[in-house]
Amino acid sequence: MNNSHSASYAAAGVDVTAGYEAVSRIKPLVESTRIPGVMGTLGGFGGLFAPDLAGMEKPLLVSGTDGVGTKLKLAFLMDKHDTVGIDCVAMCVNDIICSGAMPLFFLDYLAVGKNKPERIESIVSGVAEGCRQAGCALIGGETAEMPGFYPEEEYDLAGFSVGLVDQAEMIDGSALQEGDLLLGLGSNGVHSNGFSLVRKVLGLDSRAPLDARIPELGHTLGEELLRPTRIYVHALRCLRRQGVEVKAVSHITGGGLYENVPRMMCPGLTARIQKSSFPVPPIFDIIQRTGKIPERDMYNTFNMGVGLVAAIPNGQVGAALDVLTRAGEQAYVIGSVVKGDEGVTLV
């Protein structure tokens, strides 16, 4: 690529040379996520992966795609770009595991107003960290410089992941029954949903409020809100490897508990959740109090401290909590499965 240069394209605002520098910077990051199955290296027209299908009777591919959303606005204000990539990976792989699949690989799409190689390196460092946490490989992606479409200091980040599961090992809720218990896995605060409301309520159109230290939080507001989405791949893998029967899983994203938990239920059954059974991080109280937001709207917008909900048999709760603790998770028994067609009730 040493001979590739277009003065005309550069005059239009697209610096292909900066693009090549960015690729050079991120190559070591990509290599750090390499796992068995990865074929080839960065730079081809497509990412290559050879899955290990040994022992599978009917392997199924499960895919998920998402972005980071308006949380990126805070990254712009704080000029901190090394964690939003974790969010991007998390929003995809946490969806995939709800079907019982383990993520194999991830690809990202980064659209920028101006290609700044050092900033792209910082962004992709977060993507690579997310992939390492999820145990999947970053096998490709795309960086697009789009002057006039995005401001020079702004960008958008999205991606997708593909996972694999044997059909017999799928998690689909079909085994749910009355009396099963619901485990809630603690979140890292707001994660990556509801930031349009957060920004409006807290007046986050400048950096000043983000730099304010909040006693309730123990750090600045910006540090709290940029905490990356927790990745639950390792936790679910540990549960299943230790013989815990995971009957249904829900990733709590936009729409909160009210919208996402019903997606894991089957007809005739409802998730009954006790709000007092898990701690609500103080950031949510700050948001609710400042914006005078009704409690139901909070639980219908944010995760409220629970990033993932898993249904397991009553008799396995002790073993499951032990496994999750050893896996580094804060987990709580937050409710049970009861008869009904509401999907979810919070009491």
DRENGU-23066 format. One record per atom (N, C-alpha, C): x, y, z; residue in one letter. Coordinates in steps of 0.2 Angstrom, whole numbers, padded with zeros to 4 digits, always signed. Layout:
<nodes>
XYZA...
</nodes>
This chain:
<nodes>
+0004-0006+0000M+0000+0000+0000M+0004+0006+0000M+0011+0006+0000N+0015+0011+0000N+0014+0016-0006N+0012+0014-0012N+0011+0018-0017N+0004+0021-0018N-0001+0019-0013S-0008+0021-0013S-0008+0028-0010S-0010+0033-0014H-0011+0040-0012H-0015+0044-0017H-0020+0047-0014S-0024+0051-0019S-0024+0058-0016S-0021+0063-0020A-0021+0070-0017A-0028+0073-0018A-0032+0071-0023S-0039+0073-0024S-0043+0071-0019S-0043+0064-0017Y-0047+0062-0011Y-0045+0065-0005Y-0039+0067-0004A-0036+0070+0002A-0039+0077+0003A-0040+0080-0003A-0043+0087-0004A-0050+0087-0002A-0053+0081-0003A-0060+0081-0001A-0061+0079+0006A-0056+0078+0010G-0056+0076+0017G-0055+0069+0019G-0053+0065+0014V-0052+0058+0016V-0045+0056+0015V-0041+0055+0020D-0034+0054+0020D-0033+0046+0021D-0032+0043+0015V-0031+0036+0014V-0024+0034+0018V-0019+0038+0018T-0013+0037+0022T-0014+0036+0029T-0019+0040+0032A-0020+0040+0039A-0024+0033+0040A-0028+0031+0035G-0031+0024+0036G-0027+0019+0036G-0021+0019+0033Y-0016+0014+0033Y-0013+0014+0040Y-0011+0020+0042E-0008+0020+0049E-0013+0017+0054E-0019+0018+0054A-0024+0016+0059A-0024+0008+0058A-0024+0005+0052V-0024-0002+0052V-0017-0005+0055V-0012-0001+0054S-0005-0004+0057S-0006-0004+0064S-0009+0002+0067R-0009+0002+0074R-0014-0003+0077R-0019-0005+0074I-0024-0010+0077I-0022-0017+0076I-0017-0019+0071K-0016-0026+0070K-0014-0029+0076K-0009-0027+0081P-0008-0030+0087P-0014-0031+0091P-0018-0027+0091L-0025-0027+0095L-0029-0033+0093L-0029-0034+0086V-0033-0039+0083V-0030-0046+0085V-0023-0046+0084E-0019-0052+0086E-0020-0055+0093E-0021-0050+0097S-0022-0052+0104S-0029-0055+0106S-0033-0055+0101T-0040-0059+0102T-0040-0066+0098T-0034-0067+0095R-0034-0073+0091R-0035-0080+0095R-0040-0084+0093I-0042-0090+0096I-0041-0096+0091I-0042-0102+0093P-0042-0108+0088P-0048-0107+0083P-0047-0107+0077G-0052-0107+0072G-0051-0101+0067G-0047-0096+0070V-0045-0090+0066V-0041-0092+0060V-0042-0090+0054M-0038-0091+0048M-0036-0084+0045M-0030-0084+0043G-0028-0078+0040G-0026-0072+0045G-0025-0066+0042T-0023-0060+0046T-0028-0055+0043T-0027-0049+0047L-0031-0043+0046L-0029-0040+0039L-0033-0038+0035G-0031-0035+0028G-0035-0038+0022G-0038-0044+0023G-0041-0047+0018G-0048-0044+0017G-0052-0047+0012F-0059-0044+0010F-0064-0047+0015F-0062-0052+0018G-0067-0055+0023G-0063-0059+0029G-0066-0059+0034G-0064-0062+0040G-0065-0070+0040G-0060-0074+0041L-0061-0081+0040L-0060-0085+0047L-0065-0089+0048F-0065-0093+0054F-0067-0100+0053F-0064-0105+0055A-0066-0112+0054A-0068-0115+0061A-0075-0116+0062P-0077-0118+0069P-0076-0125+0070P-0075-0127+0076D-0074-0134+0078D-0081-0137+0079D-0083-0141+0075L-0090-0144+0075L-0090-0151+0078L-0084-0153+0081A-0084-0160+0084A-0088-0161+0089A-0092-0167+0089G-0097-0169+0094G-0104-0165+0093G-0104-0161+0089M-0111-0158+0088M-0115-0162+0083M-0121-0163+0085E-0126-0166+0080E-0129-0162+0075E-0131-0156+0078K-0134-0151+0073K-0132-0144+0075K-0126-0142+0073P-0124-0135+0075P-0128-0129+0072P-0129-0124+0076L-0133-0119+0074L-0128-0112+0075L-0129-0108+0070L-0125-0101+0071L-0130-0096+0074L-0128-0093+0078V-0132-0087+0081V-0129-0081+0081V-0132-0076+0078S-0129-0069+0077S-0132-0064+0081S-0129-0059+0082G-0131-0053+0086G-0128-0046+0083G-0131-0041+0083T-0128-0035+0080T-0131-0029+0084T-0127-0024+0086D-0129-0018+0090D-0124-0013+0089D-0125-0007+0092G-0121-0002+0092G-0120+0001+0100G-0117+0007+0101V-0116+0009+0107V-0121+0015+0109V-0124+0018+0104G-0129+0023+0105G-0127+0029+0107G-0131+0033+0110T-0129+0040+0112T-0124+0041+0118T-0123+0035+0121K-0117+0035+0126K-0111+0038+0123K-0110+0037+0116L-0104+0040+0113L-0103+0047+0114L-0109+0051+0115K-0109+0058+0116K-0104+0059+0122K-0105+0055+0127L-0101+0056+0133L-0094+0055+0132L-0092+0050+0128A-0085+0049+0126A-0082+0054+0122A-0086+0058+0118F-0084+0063+0114F-0082+0069+0119F-0087+0070+0124L-0086+0076+0128L-0080+0075+0133L-0079+0069+0135M-0073+0067+0140M-0067+0065+0136M-0067+0065+0129D-0061+0063+0125D-0058+0056+0128D-0063+0052+0130K-0061+0045+0132K-0064+0040+0128K-0060+0036+0124H-0063+0032+0119H-0061+0024+0120H-0058+0023+0125D-0055+0016+0126D-0060+0011+0129D-0066+0013+0131T-0071+0008+0134T-0077+0007+0130T-0079+0012+0125V-0085+0011+0121V-0085+0005+0117V-0079+0002+0115G-0078-0004+0111G-0080-0010+0115G-0079-0010+0122I-0082-0015+0126I-0089-0015+0126I-0092-0009+0126D-0099-0009+0126D-0102-0012+0119D-0099-0010+0114C-0101-0013+0107C-0101-0021+0107C-0095-0023+0110V-0095-0031+0110V-0100-0034+0114V-0101-0031+0120A-0105-0033+0125A-0113-0033+0123A-0115-0028+0119M-0122-0028+0117M-0123-0033+0112M-0118-0036+0109C-0119-0041+0104C-0119-0048+0107C-0113-0049+0111V-0112-0056+0114V-0117-0058+0119V-0119-0053+0123N-0124-0054+0128N-0131-0056+0125N-0132-0054+0120D-0138-0056+0116D-0137-0064+0114D-0132-0065+0111I-0130-0072+0108I-0131-0077+0114I-0128-0076+0120I-0128-0081+0125I-0135-0082+0127I-0140-0078+0126C-0147-0079+0128C-0150-0086+0125C-0147-0088+0119S-0149-0094+0116S-0145-0100+0117S-0140-0098+0122G-0135-0104+0124G-0129-0104+0119G-0128-0100+0115A-0123-0100+0110A-0117-0097+0113A-0111-0099+0112M-0105-0096+0114M-0102-0092+0108M-0100-0085+0108P-0098-0081+0103P-0091-0084+0100P-0091-0084+0093L-0084-0086+0090L-0080-0080+0088L-0084-0076+0084F-0080-0070+0082F-0084-0064+0082F-0081-0058+0081F-0084-0051+0081F-0081-0047+0075F-0085-0043+0072L-0083-0038+0067L-0086-0031+0069L-0082-0026+0068D-0084-0019+0070D-0085-0015+0064D-0089-0010+0065Y-0089-0004+0059Y-0089+0002+0063Y-0084+0006+0061L-0082+0012+0064L-0082+0018+0058L-0087+0023+0059A-0088+0028+0054A-0085+0034+0058A-0081+0038+0055V-0078+0044+0058V-0078+0050+0054V-0078+0056+0057G-0078+0062+0053G-0071+0063+0051G-0066+0062+0055K-0059+0063+0053K-0055+0057+0055K-0051+0054+0051N-0047+0048+0053N-0041+0051+0057N-0042+0049+0064K-0036+0051+0068K-0033+0044+0071K-0028+0041+0068P-0026+0035+0069P-0025+0033+0077P-0023+0038+0081E-0022+0036+0088E-0029+0036+0091E-0034+0039+0089R-0040+0038+0092R-0044+0032+0090R-0043+0030+0084I-0045+0024+0081I-0042+0018+0085I-0035+0019+0086E-0032+0013+0090E-0035+0013+0097E-0037+0018+0100S-0040+0018+0107S-0047+0015+0107S-0051+0017+0102I-0057+0014+0101I-0057+0006+0100I-0053+0004+0096V-0052-0003+0094V-0049-0007+0100V-0045-0003+0104S-0042-0007+0110S-0048-0009+0115S-0053-0005+0115G-0059-0007+0119G-0063-0013+0116G-0063-0013+0109V-0066-0019+0105V-0062-0025+0107V-0056-0024+0106A-0052-0030+0108A-0052-0033+0115A-0053-0028+0120E-0054-0030+0127E-0060-0034+0127E-0066-0031+0124G-0072-0034+0125G-0072-0041+0122G-0068-0042+0116C-0068-0049+0113C-0064-0054+0118C-0059-0051+0121R-0055-0055+0126R-0059-0058+0131R-0063-0053+0134Q-0068-0055+0139Q-0073-0060+0137Q-0075-0059+0131A-0080-0064+0128A-0077-0070+0126A-0071-0071+0125G-0067-0077+0123G-0068-0078+0115G-0070-0072+0112C-0071-0073+0104C-0065-0069+0101C-0065-0070+0094A-0059-0067+0090A-0062-0061+0086A-0058-0055+0086L-0059-0050+0082L-0056-0051+0075L-0060-0053+0070I-0057-0056+0064I-0058-0051+0058I-0061-0045+0059G-0061-0040+0054G-0065-0034+0056G-0066-0029+0051G-0070-0024+0053G-0069-0019+0047G-0072-0013+0048E-0072-0007+0043E-0071-0001+0046E-0067+0003+0044T-0067+0010+0046T-0068+0015+0040T-0073+0019+0041A-0075+0023+0035A-0074+0031+0038A-0070+0034+0034E-0069+0042+0035E-0075+0045+0031E-0079+0049+0034M-0085+0052+0031M-0085+0060+0032M-0081+0064+0030P-0081+0071+0031P-0088+0074+0028P-0090+0078+0032G-0097+0082+0030G-0103+0078+0033G-0102+0072+0035F-0107+0067+0037F-0107+0067+0045F-0101+0066+0047Y-0100+0067+0055Y-0095+0073+0056Y-0096+0076+0062P-0091+0081+0064P-0084+0078+0065P-0079+0082+0064E-0072+0079+0064E-0071+0075+0071E-0074+0078+0077E-0072+0075+0083E-0077+0069+0085E-0082+0067+0080E-0087+0062+0082E-0086+0056+0077E-0090+0051+0080Y-0090+0044+0076Y-0095+0040+0078Y-0097+0035+0075D-0102+0030+0077D-0098+0023+0077D-0100+0019+0081L-0097+0012+0082L-0103+0007+0083L-0102+0002+0078A-0107-0004+0078A-0103-0010+0077A-0106-0016+0078G-0103-0022+0076G-0108-0028+0076G-0105-0033+0075F-0109-0039+0075F-0105-0045+0077F-0108-0050+0080S-0105-0056+0082S-0108-0063+0080S-0105-0068+0079V-0108-0074+0077V-0106-0080+0082V-0111-0083+0085G-0109-0089+0090G-0112-0095+0087G-0110-0101+0091L-0111-0107+0089L-0114-0111+0095L-0120-0115+0094V-0123-0120+0099V-0125-0126+0095V-0125-0131+0098D-0128-0137+0096D-0136-0137+0097D-0140-0138+0093Q-0147-0137+0094Q-0150-0141+0100Q-0147-0146+0102A-0149-0150+0108A-0147-0146+0114A-0143-0141+0114E-0140-0137+0119E-0143-0130+0119E-0148-0129+0115M-0151-0122+0115M-0154-0120+0121M-0154-0114+0123I-0159-0111+0128I-0164-0108+0125I-0170-0110+0126D-0176-0107+0122D-0182-0106+0127D-0182-0108+0133G-0187-0107+0138G-0192-0112+0138G-0192-0117+0133S-0197-0122+0133S-0197-0127+0139S-0192-0127+0143A-0192-0131+0149A-0194-0128+0155A-0196-0121+0154L-0198-0117+0160L-0204-0120+0163L-0205-0120+0170Q-0211-0122+0174Q-0212-0118+0180Q-0218-0118+0182E-0219-0115+0189E-0215-0117+0194E-0212-0112+0198G-0207-0114+0203G-0200-0113+0202G-0198-0112+0195D-0191-0111+0194D-0189-0104+0197D-0183-0103+0198L-0181-0097+0201L-0177-0093+0196L-0177-0086+0198L-0174-0081+0193L-0168-0079+0197L-0162-0079+0193L-0156-0076+0196L-0155-0070+0192L-0153-0065+0196G-0151-0058+0192G-0144-0057+0193G-0140-0056+0188L-0133-0055+0188L-0132-0047+0188L-0128-0045+0193G-0127-0037+0194G-0124-0034+0187G-0126-0028+0186S-0124-0024+0181S-0118-0019+0183S-0115-0016+0178N-0110-0010+0179N-0114-0004+0179N-0120-0003+0182G-0123+0003+0181G-0128+0004+0175G-0127+0009+0171V-0132+0010+0166V-0131+0006+0160V-0125+0004+0159H-0123+0000+0153H-0123+0004+0147H-0127+0002+0142S-0127+0006+0135S-0134+0008+0133S-0139+0008+0138N-0146+0010+0135N-0149+0015+0139N-0153+0019+0136G-0157+0024+0140G-0153+0031+0140G-0147+0032+0136F-0143+0038+0137F-0146+0044+0134F-0151+0043+0130S-0154+0049+0128S-0158+0052+0133S-0161+0048+0138L-0165+0051+0143L-0160+0053+0149L-0154+0049+0150V-0149+0051+0155V-0146+0058+0153V-0145+0059+0147R-0142+0065+0145R-0146+0071+0145R-0153+0070+0144K-0158+0075+0145K-0159+0077+0152K-0160+0072+0156V-0161+0073+0163V-0155+0076+0167V-0149+0074+0165L-0144+0077+0169L-0140+0083+0166L-0143+0085+0160G-0140+0091+0157G-0133+0090+0154G-0132+0084+0151L-0125+0082+0149L-0124+0085+0142L-0124+0091+0141D-0122+0094+0134D-0115+0098+0135D-0112+0097+0140S-0105+0100+0141S-0101+0095+0146S-0095+0096+0146R-0090+0092+0150R-0091+0093+0158R-0093+0099+0159A-0092+0101+0166A-0096+0097+0171A-0102+0095+0170P-0106+0091+0175P-0103+0084+0175P-0100+0081+0170L-0096+0075+0169L-0090+0075+0174L-0087+0080+0175D-0081+0080+0179D-0083+0081+0186D-0089+0082+0188A-0091+0083+0195A-0090+0077+0199A-0087+0077+0205R-0087+0071+0209R-0093+0071+0213R-0096+0065+0213I-0103+0064+0216I-0102+0059+0222I-0103+0062+0228P-0102+0058+0234P-0105+0051+0234P-0111+0051+0232E-0115+0045+0232E-0112+0039+0227E-0108+0042+0222L-0105+0037+0218L-0097+0035+0220L-0094+0040+0223G-0087+0039+0225G-0082+0041+0220G-0085+0043+0214H-0081+0046+0209H-0085+0051+0204H-0082+0053+0199T-0086+0058+0195T-0092+0055+0191T-0096+0059+0189L-0102+0057+0185L-0100+0054+0179L-0095+0057+0175G-0092+0054+0169G-0089+0047+0170G-0086+0046+0175E-0083+0039+0176E-0088+0034+0177E-0093+0036+0181E-0099+0031+0182E-0103+0030+0175E-0104+0035+0171L-0108+0034+0165L-0104+0030+0160L-0098+0031+0160L-0094+0028+0155L-0091+0021+0157L-0093+0018+0163R-0092+0011+0165R-0095+0007+0159R-0091+0002+0156P-0093-0002+0151P-0098-0007+0153P-0102-0009+0148T-0107-0014+0149T-0103-0021+0151T-0106-0024+0156R-0103-0030+0159R-0105-0036+0154R-0100-0040+0153I-0100-0046+0148I-0101-0052+0152I-0106-0056+0150Y-0109-0062+0154Y-0107-0068+0151Y-0103-0068+0146V-0101-0075+0143V-0098-0080+0147V-0093-0078+0151H-0089-0082+0155H-0094-0085+0161H-0098-0081+0164A-0103-0083+0169A-0108-0088+0166A-0111-0087+0160L-0115-0092+0158L-0112-0099+0156L-0106-0098+0153R-0102-0104+0152R-0100-0108+0158R-0098-0105+0163C-0097-0108+0170C-0103-0112+0172C-0109-0109+0172L-0115-0112+0174L-0116-0118+0171L-0116-0118+0164R-0117-0124+0160R-0112-0129+0161R-0106-0127+0161R-0101-0132+0162R-0101-0136+0169R-0104-0132+0174Q-0104-0135+0181Q-0111-0139+0182Q-0115-0140+0176G-0121-0144+0176G-0127-0141+0179G-0127-0134+0179V-0133-0130+0181V-0137-0130+0175V-0144-0132+0176E-0148-0132+0170E-0151-0124+0169E-0149-0121+0164V-0151-0114+0163V-0157-0115+0158V-0163-0113+0160K-0169-0114+0156K-0170-0108+0151K-0169-0102+0154A-0170-0096+0150A-0166-0091+0152A-0164-0086+0147V-0160-0081+0149V-0162-0074+0145V-0162-0069+0149S-0164-0062+0146S-0158-0057+0147S-0156-0054+0142H-0151-0048+0142H-0155-0042+0143H-0154-0039+0149I-0158-0033+0151I-0155-0027+0148I-0158-0024+0142T-0156-0019+0138T-0161-0013+0138T-0162-0010+0132G-0167-0005+0132G-0174-0007+0133G-0178-0004+0137G-0184-0007+0139G-0184-0010+0146G-0178-0011+0148G-0178-0013+0155G-0181-0020+0157G-0182-0021+0163L-0185-0027+0165L-0192-0029+0162L-0196-0023+0161Y-0203-0024+0159Y-0203-0027+0152Y-0198-0025+0148E-0198-0026+0141E-0194-0033+0139E-0189-0034+0143N-0184-0039+0141N-0186-0046+0144N-0188-0046+0150V-0189-0052+0154V-0195-0056+0150V-0200-0053+0148P-0205-0057+0145P-0203-0061+0139P-0198-0059+0136R-0195-0062+0130R-0192-0069+0131R-0191-0070+0138M-0188-0077+0140M-0193-0082+0142M-0199-0079+0143M-0205-0083+0146M-0209-0086+0140M-0212-0092+0142C-0217-0095+0137C-0224-0094+0139C-0229-0095+0134P-0236-0094+0136P-0238-0097+0142P-0242-0094+0146G-0245-0096+0152G-0240-0095+0159G-0234-0093+0158L-0230-0092+0163L-0227-0085+0164L-0226-0082+0170T-0224-0075+0171T-0218-0075+0176T-0214-0071+0175A-0208-0070+0179A-0211-0065+0185A-0211-0067+0191R-0212-0063+0197R-0206-0061+0200R-0205-0054+0200I-0198-0051+0202I-0199-0047+0208I-0195-0048+0213Q-0196-0044+0219Q-0190-0038+0219Q-0193-0032+0219K-0188-0027+0218K-0183-0026+0224K-0185-0028+0229S-0181-0027+0235S-0176-0033+0236S-0176-0037+0231S-0171-0043+0231S-0164-0042+0229S-0163-0036+0226F-0157-0034+0223F-0155-0027+0224F-0149-0025+0225P-0147-0018+0226P-0148-0014+0220P-0151-0008+0220V-0151-0003+0214V-0145+0001+0215V-0140+0002+0210P-0135+0006+0210P-0137+0013+0211P-0133+0017+0215P-0135+0024+0216P-0136+0029+0210P-0133+0027+0205I-0134+0031+0199I-0141+0032+0196I-0145+0026+0197F-0152+0026+0195F-0156+0031+0200F-0154+0031+0206D-0158+0035+0211D-0157+0042+0209D-0150+0044+0207I-0149+0051+0205I-0153+0053+0198I-0153+0048+0194I-0157+0049+0188I-0164+0050+0189I-0167+0046+0193Q-0174+0046+0195Q-0176+0053+0198Q-0172+0054+0203R-0173+0060+0208R-0172+0066+0204R-0167+0067+0200T-0166+0073+0196T-0171+0074+0191T-0173+0069+0187G-0178+0069+0182G-0185+0069+0184G-0186+0067+0191K-0193+0066+0193K-0197+0061+0189K-0193+0055+0188I-0196+0050+0183I-0200+0045+0187I-0206+0043+0185P-0209+0038+0189P-0206+0031+0189P-0207+0028+0195E-0203+0022+0196E-0204+0017+0190E-0210+0016+0188R-0211+0011+0183R-0207+0013+0176R-0207+0019+0175D-0203+0021+0169D-0195+0019+0170D-0193+0020+0176M-0186+0018+0177M-0185+0010+0175M-0190+0006+0178Y-0189-0001+0177Y-0191-0003+0170Y-0194+0002+0166N-0196+0001+0159N-0191+0004+0154N-0185+0007+0157T-0180+0010+0153T-0173+0007+0154T-0172+0006+0161F-0165+0004+0163F-0165-0003+0166F-0158-0005+0166N-0158-0012+0169N-0158-0012+0177N-0158-0006+0180M-0159-0005+0187M-0154-0009+0192M-0149-0012+0189G-0144-0015+0193G-0144-0023+0191G-0148-0025+0186V-0148-0032+0184V-0147-0032+0177V-0141-0035+0175G-0139-0035+0168G-0141-0041+0164G-0142-0046+0168L-0144-0053+0165L-0149-0056+0169L-0154-0060+0167V-0158-0064+0171V-0158-0071+0168V-0157-0076+0173A-0157-0083+0171A-0162-0087+0175A-0166-0091+0172A-0170-0095+0175A-0167-0102+0176A-0168-0105+0183I-0165-0111+0184I-0169-0115+0189I-0169-0122+0189P-0173-0126+0194P-0172-0124+0201P-0177-0124+0205N-0177-0122+0212N-0171-0125+0216N-0170-0132+0214G-0166-0136+0218G-0158-0135+0216G-0157-0130+0211Q-0150-0129+0209Q-0148-0122+0211Q-0152-0118+0215V-0150-0112+0216V-0143-0111+0220V-0142-0115+0225G-0136-0115+0229G-0130-0116+0225G-0130-0121+0221A-0125-0122+0216A-0123-0117+0211A-0129-0114+0209A-0128-0109+0204A-0125-0102+0207A-0127-0101+0213L-0124-0095+0216L-0117-0096+0218L-0115-0102+0219D-0108-0103+0221D-0104-0103+0215D-0107-0105+0209V-0103-0105+0203V-0102-0098+0201V-0107-0094+0201L-0107-0087+0199L-0102-0083+0203L-0102-0084+0210T-0098-0080+0214T-0091-0082+0212T-0089-0088+0211R-0082-0090+0209R-0080-0087+0202R-0085-0086+0198A-0084-0083+0192A-0084-0075+0192A-0084-0073+0198G-0083-0065+0199G-0090-0061+0198G-0095-0064+0198E-0102-0061+0197E-0105-0060+0204E-0109-0054+0204Q-0113-0053+0210Q-0120-0055+0207Q-0123-0060+0211A-0129-0063+0208A-0134-0064+0214A-0140-0063+0212Y-0146-0063+0217Y-0152-0067+0215Y-0155-0070+0220V-0162-0073+0218V-0167-0068+0218V-0169-0066+0212I-0173-0060+0212I-0181-0062+0211I-0183-0068+0210G-0190-0070+0209G-0191-0077+0207G-0196-0078+0204S-0198-0085+0202S-0203-0085+0197S-0204-0091+0194V-0208-0092+0188V-0215-0094+0191V-0220-0090+0189V-0227-0092+0192V-0232-0092+0186V-0238-0095+0187K-0243-0095+0181K-0245-0088+0180K-0247-0087+0174G-0250-0081+0172G-0248-0079+0165G-0251-0074+0162D-0249-0071+0155D-0247-0064+0155D-0244-0062+0161E-0242-0055+0161E-0235-0054+0158E-0231-0060+0158G-0224-0060+0155G-0220-0058+0161G-0221-0052+0165V-0217-0051+0170V-0221-0046+0175V-0220-0047+0181T-0223-0043+0186T-0218-0041+0191T-0217-0035+0193L-0213-0032+0198L-0216-0030+0204L-0214-0033+0210V-0218-0031+0216V-0213-0029+0222V
</nodes>
